[in-house]
Amino acid sequence: MSRNPSLPRARDSRAGTRQRLSQNFLIDVGAARLIVRSSGVTAADLVLEIGPGDGMLTRQLLGAAGRILAYEKDGYYAERLRRRYAGNDRIMLFHRDFRTVRVPDEPFAVVANVPFAVTTDVVRWCLAARQLTSATLLTQLEFARKHSGDYGRWTKLTVTHWPTVATTLGTRIGRHSFRPVPSVDTALLRLHRRPHPLLPHSALDDYRRVVKLGFRGVGGSLASSLRTQFPARTVRAACTAAGIMQDEPVGFVHPDRWMTLYRVLRIGHRQGNAPRYTNVSDTFMYQTRKEAM
């Protein structure tokens, strides 16, 4: 019996799709259970799963979550999962790119083995979703360490959202828990929305503008960047209160110190130690500027 020449092409096509969509499927049931347990989801929770693939994590989520909305970009696996769970009204499968999904209008959690190529996009989506309660994301180890401050440095993205979302490093999971085996190990990146923000909601936009200013990289330090638009005396007072050295690079400043820094900067502004400004296209435009050197 002759071999069907279409079979190699089909396998090649699937391999090409896996590479294009950055698919590394979880095959370790123990790891899947650990991820779901780490997420803390319960039967009362709505969970969004990103890229379920062949459903290893989905099966564990069904044993813990109340309802699941699963979004799979690969039509082949989306259809397989849709058929598998056709009779289960607790789960809905969608052939769709998660990044285009509308945020639910009720509280929800995200649990996912995130395709490596879109990790930053997924994290940004989660951070922007006000109804998100938590996100448990399996990412490349380096990414999880970088965004949780495990290297002793902090990213602009983490600092920007720190008043509303805590970002922590979770369990590490080895590369051999996946097929195809990726070139790096993975870890859980945990996002948890704070029940009580560290700053009033009315101050968040202003805080984020200050963070943007601080990360401009002027002069090699956070203080240098801030002095481009705040009086030197105000910057010195704020940095001293927050325990920040005048020559400290912005990436080394813990997000908690940013809270103190911001509060003192704004107090200085109210007391007249900083110039008045108006917000135009996310930048500070000064009406007056009097720096005390």
C-alpha positions in Angstrom: 0.0 0.0 0.0 1.5 3.3 -1.0 2.0 6.0 1.5 -0.3 9.0 1.3 1.9 11.8 0.1 -0.3 14.4 1.9 0.6 13.1 5.4 4.1 14.6 5.6 2.8 17.8 4.2 0.1 17.8 6.9 2.6 17.2 9.6 4.9 19.9 8.2 1.9 22.3 8.2 1.1 21.6 11.8 4.8 22.1 12.7 4.8 25.4 10.8 1.7 26.6 12.6 3.2 25.7 16.0 6.3 27.7 15.2 4.3 30.7 13.8 2.0 30.8 16.8 4.8 30.2 19.3 3.1 27.0 20.6 4.7 24.9 23.3 2.1 22.6 24.7 2.1 21.6 28.3 2.2 17.8 28.7 2.9 17.5 32.4 -0.3 16.9 34.3 1.4 17.7 37.6 2.5 21.0 36.4 -1.0 21.8 35.1 -2.4 21.0 38.5 0.2 23.2 40.2 -0.7 26.1 37.9 -4.4 25.9 38.7 -3.7 25.5 42.4 -1.4 28.5 42.3 -4.1 30.6 40.7 -6.5 30.1 43.6 -9.6 30.0 41.4 -12.7 28.5 42.9 -16.1 27.3 41.7 -17.4 30.9 42.1 -14.9 32.3 39.5 -15.2 33.1 35.8 -11.8 32.2 34.2 -10.4 33.2 30.8 -7.9 30.8 29.4 -5.5 32.0 26.7 -4.3 29.5 24.1 -5.5 26.2 25.6 -4.0 24.2 22.7 -4.7 20.5 23.3 -6.4 21.2 26.6 -4.0 20.0 29.3 -4.6 23.1 31.5 -8.3 23.2 30.5 -9.0 19.8 32.0 -7.6 21.0 35.3 -9.4 24.3 35.2 -12.7 22.5 34.8 -12.1 20.8 38.1 -11.7 24.1 39.9 -13.3 27.0 38.1 -17.0 27.8 37.8 -17.0 28.9 34.2 -14.4 29.0 31.5 -14.0 31.1 28.4 -11.2 29.7 26.3 -9.6 31.5 23.4 -7.6 29.6 20.9 -6.1 31.2 17.8 -5.3 27.9 16.1 -8.5 26.8 14.3 -7.4 23.2 14.4 -7.2 23.0 18.2 -10.2 25.4 18.7 -12.4 22.9 16.8 -11.0 19.9 18.6 -11.8 21.4 22.0 -15.2 22.7 20.9 -16.1 19.1 19.9 -14.6 17.6 23.1 -16.7 19.9 25.4 -19.8 20.3 23.2 -22.0 19.0 26.0 -20.5 21.0 28.8 -22.2 24.3 29.5 -19.5 25.5 31.9 -17.0 26.1 29.1 -17.1 28.0 25.9 -14.4 27.7 23.2 -13.6 30.5 20.8 -11.4 30.5 17.7 -10.0 34.0 18.3 -6.9 35.9 19.1 -7.2 36.7 22.8 -5.8 40.2 22.3 -8.9 41.2 20.5 -11.3 40.0 23.2 -13.6 42.4 24.9 -13.0 42.6 28.6 -15.9 40.9 30.6 -18.2 43.3 32.5 -17.9 41.1 35.6 -15.0 40.0 37.8 -12.8 37.4 36.2 -9.4 35.7 36.5 -7.0 34.7 33.7 -5.0 31.4 33.8 -2.8 30.5 30.8 0.2 28.9 29.3 1.0 32.0 27.3 2.5 31.8 23.8 5.9 33.3 24.3 5.7 35.6 21.3 2.7 37.5 22.7 3.5 37.5 26.4 3.9 41.3 26.7 0.7 41.9 24.8 -1.2 39.5 27.1 0.3 41.1 30.2 -0.7 44.6 29.0 -4.2 43.4 28.2 -4.6 42.0 31.8 -3.2 45.1 33.4 -5.7 47.3 31.5 -8.7 45.1 32.4 -10.3 46.7 35.4 -12.5 43.7 36.2 -9.5 41.4 36.4 -9.0 40.0 39.9 -5.9 38.0 39.1 -3.8 36.5 36.3 -1.6 33.4 36.6 0.6 33.4 33.5 3.1 30.7 32.6 5.8 32.6 30.8 9.5 32.4 29.9 11.5 32.3 33.2 13.5 35.4 32.2 10.3 37.4 31.4 8.7 36.4 34.8 11.9 37.3 36.7 12.3 40.6 34.9 8.7 41.8 35.5 8.5 40.7 39.1 11.8 42.4 40.1 13.6 39.1 40.8 16.7 40.5 39.1 16.7 43.4 41.5 15.5 45.7 38.7 12.0 46.8 37.9 10.3 47.4 34.6 8.4 50.5 33.6 5.3 48.4 33.0 5.4 46.9 36.5 6.1 50.3 38.2 3.3 52.0 36.2 0.6 49.6 37.4 2.0 49.0 40.9 -0.6 51.2 42.7 -3.4 48.9 41.4 -1.8 45.5 40.6 0.9 43.6 42.5 3.2 41.5 40.4 5.0 38.5 41.9 7.1 35.6 40.8 5.6 32.1 41.2 6.7 28.5 40.7 9.3 27.6 38.1 8.5 24.9 35.6 11.2 23.1 33.6 11.3 23.1 29.8 10.8 19.4 29.6 7.2 19.8 30.8 6.4 21.0 27.2 6.3 19.7 23.6 8.0 20.8 21.6 10.6 21.4 24.2 11.4 25.1 24.3 15.0 26.4 24.7 14.3 28.0 28.1 12.6 27.1 31.4 9.4 28.8 32.4 7.8 30.3 35.6 4.5 31.7 36.8 4.0 35.4 36.7 1.2 36.4 39.1 -0.8 39.6 38.7 -3.1 40.4 41.6 -5.4 43.4 41.6 -5.3 45.2 44.9 -8.6 45.5 46.7 -7.5 48.9 47.9 -5.2 50.8 45.5 -2.1 52.4 46.9 -3.1 55.8 45.4 -6.6 57.4 44.9 -8.1 56.6 41.5 -8.0 60.4 40.7 -4.2 60.4 41.1 -3.4 57.4 38.9 -3.1 59.2 35.6 -0.8 61.8 37.1 1.3 59.1 38.8 1.8 57.3 35.5 2.9 60.6 33.9 5.5 60.9 36.6 6.7 57.3 36.0 6.9 58.0 32.3 9.1 61.1 33.1 11.3 59.1 35.5 12.0 56.4 32.9 13.1 58.9 30.2 16.7 58.0 31.0 18.0 61.6 31.2 21.3 61.9 33.0 21.5 58.2 33.9 19.4 58.4 37.1 15.8 58.8 38.2 16.6 62.1 40.0 18.2 63.5 36.8 15.1 62.7 34.8 12.8 64.2 37.4 14.8 67.4 37.6 14.0 68.2 34.0 10.5 69.1 35.1 10.6 69.4 38.8 12.7 71.8 41.0 15.9 70.3 42.2 15.0 71.0 45.9 11.7 69.1 45.4 13.4 66.2 43.8 16.0 66.0 46.6 13.3 66.0 49.2 11.3 63.3 47.5 14.3 61.1 46.8 15.5 61.4 50.4 12.0 60.5 51.8 11.9 57.5 49.5 15.4 56.4 50.3 16.6 56.9 46.7 20.1 58.0 46.0 20.6 61.0 43.7 22.5 58.9 41.2 20.4 55.8 41.4 19.3 54.3 38.0 15.5 54.2 37.7 15.4 50.5 37.1 16.8 49.8 40.6 14.0 51.7 42.4 11.5 49.4 44.1 7.9 50.2 43.2 7.0 50.8 46.9 9.6 53.6 46.9 7.8 55.1 44.0 4.7 55.6 46.2 6.6 57.7 48.7 8.5 59.5 45.9 5.3 60.5 44.1 3.5 61.6 47.3 6.3 63.9 48.3 6.6 65.3 44.7 2.9 66.2 44.7 3.1 67.7 48.2 6.0 69.9 47.0 3.8 70.9 44.0 0.9 71.9 46.3 3.2 73.9 48.5 4.6 75.8 45.6 8.0 74.1 45.4 7.2 72.8 42.0 6.0 74.7 38.9 2.5 74.6 37.7 1.9 72.4 34.6 -0.9 71.3 32.3 -1.1 67.9 30.7 -0.8 68.0 27.0 -0.5 64.7 25.1 0.9 62.9 28.2 3.8 65.4 28.7 4.4 68.2 31.2 4.2 71.6 29.7 5.3 74.4 32.0 3.7 77.7 32.5 6.3 78.8 35.0 9.6 77.3 36.0 11.7 78.3 39.0 14.2 75.8 40.1 16.0 76.1 43.4 19.5 74.9 42.8 
